[in-house]
Amino acid sequence: MHTVTLRIASREKVNKRFLETFKGKQQGSFISFESPAVLFKVISGHRWELLKMMTGARAMSIREASRRLERDVKAVHGDVSALLKAGILHKTDDGQIEFPFDAIHVDFLLQAA
């Protein structure tokens, strides 16, 4: 199973993981956000539903994604565009969208200031 971890990480932590990769150390698949606020802004309720539906699925057209979600194509297109811009979704060579993971793990800690 190919799992991606969504996490909150500083630029320094991301750079450290990147450098460890060059040393040949397996890092796994991560999508990092600078704060919980950014994560929640990028992955809103509808976008979370889109990711959930695409997890473990094959690449598909935006029209197919909107059909499966029972949502307007234009609205789904907007969500797809935001997730593509954030590097969460990918476009295939034939223009379809994909989320190439079988599972999502969300990892962050909120604590008192």
Secondary structure as a PSIPRED ss2 file (coil, helix, strand):
# PSIPRED VFORMAT (PSIPRED V4.0)

   1 M C   1.000  0.000  0.000
   2 H C   1.000  0.000  0.000
   3 T E   0.000  0.000  1.000
   4 V E   0.000  0.000  1.000
   5 T E   0.000  0.000  1.000
   6 L E   0.000  0.000  1.000
   7 R E   0.000  0.000  1.000
   8 I E   0.000  0.000  1.000
   9 A C   1.000  0.000  0.000
  10 S C   1.000  0.000  0.000
  11 R H   0.000  1.000  0.000
  12 E H   0.000  1.000  0.000
  13 K H   0.000  1.000  0.000
  14 V H   0.000  1.000  0.000
  15 N H   0.000  1.000  0.000
  16 K H   0.000  1.000  0.000
  17 R H   0.000  1.000  0.000
  18 F H   0.000  1.000  0.000
  19 L H   0.000  1.000  0.000
  20 E H   0.000  1.000  0.000
  21 T H   0.000  1.000  0.000
  22 F H   0.000  1.000  0.000
  23 K C   1.000  0.000  0.000
  24 G C   1.000  0.000  0.000
  25 K C   1.000  0.000  0.000
  26 Q C   1.000  0.000  0.000
  27 Q C   1.000  0.000  0.000
  28 G C   1.000  0.000  0.000
  29 S E   0.000  0.000  1.000
  30 F E   0.000  0.000  1.000
  31 I E   0.000  0.000  1.000
  32 S E   0.000  0.000  1.000
  33 F E   0.000  0.000  1.000
  34 E C   1.000  0.000  0.000
  35 S C   1.000  0.000  0.000
  36 P H   0.000  1.000  0.000
  37 A H   0.000  1.000  0.000
  38 V H   0.000  1.000  0.000
  39 L H   0.000  1.000  0.000
  40 F H   0.000  1.000  0.000
  41 K H   0.000  1.000  0.000
  42 V H   0.000  1.000  0.000
  43 I C   1.000  0.000  0.000
  44 S C   1.000  0.000  0.000
  45 G H   0.000  1.000  0.000
  46 H H   0.000  1.000  0.000
  47 R H   0.000  1.000  0.000
  48 W H   0.000  1.000  0.000
  49 E H   0.000  1.000  0.000
  50 L H   0.000  1.000  0.000
  51 L H   0.000  1.000  0.000
  52 K H   0.000  1.000  0.000
  53 M H   0.000  1.000  0.000
  54 M H   0.000  1.000  0.000
  55 T C   1.000  0.000  0.000
  56 G C   1.000  0.000  0.000
  57 A C   1.000  0.000  0.000
  58 R C   1.000  0.000  0.000
  59 A C   1.000  0.000  0.000
  60 M E   0.000  0.000  1.000
  61 S C   1.000  0.000  0.000
  62 I H   0.000  1.000  0.000
  63 R H   0.000  1.000  0.000
  64 E H   0.000  1.000  0.000
  65 A H   0.000  1.000  0.000
  66 S H   0.000  1.000  0.000
  67 R H   0.000  1.000  0.000
  68 R H   0.000  1.000  0.000
  69 L H   0.000  1.000  0.000
  70 E C   1.000  0.000  0.000
  71 R C   1.000  0.000  0.000
  72 D C   1.000  0.000  0.000
  73 V H   0.000  1.000  0.000
  74 K H   0.000  1.000  0.000
  75 A H   0.000  1.000  0.000
  76 V H   0.000  1.000  0.000
  77 H H   0.000  1.000  0.000
  78 G H   0.000  1.000  0.000
  79 D H   0.000  1.000  0.000
  80 V H   0.000  1.000  0.000
  81 S H   0.000  1.000  0.000
  82 A H   0.000  1.000  0.000
  83 L H   0.000  1.000  0.000
  84 L H   0.000  1.000  0.000
  85 K H   0.000  1.000  0.000
  86 A C   1.000  0.000  0.000
  87 G C   1.000  0.000  0.000
  88 I C   1.000  0.000  0.000
  89 L C   1.000  0.000  0.000
  90 H E   0.000  0.000  1.000
  91 K E   0.000  0.000  1.000
  92 T C   1.000  0.000  0.000
  93 D C   1.000  0.000  0.000
  94 D C   1.000  0.000  0.000
  95 G C   1.000  0.000  0.000
  96 Q C   1.000  0.000  0.000
  97 I E   0.000  0.000  1.000
  98 E E   0.000  0.000  1.000
  99 F C   1.000  0.000  0.000
 100 P C   1.000  0.000  0.000
 101 F C   1.000  0.000  0.000
 102 D C   1.000  0.000  0.000
 103 A E   0.000  0.000  1.000
 104 I E   0.000  0.000  1.000
 105 H E   0.000  0.000  1.000
 106 V E   0.000  0.000  1.000
 107 D E   0.000  0.000  1.000
 108 F C   1.000  0.000  0.000
 109 L C   1.000  0.000  0.000
 110 L C   1.000  0.000  0.000
 111 Q C   1.000  0.000  0.000
 112 A C   1.000  0.000  0.000
 113 A C   1.000  0.000  0.000
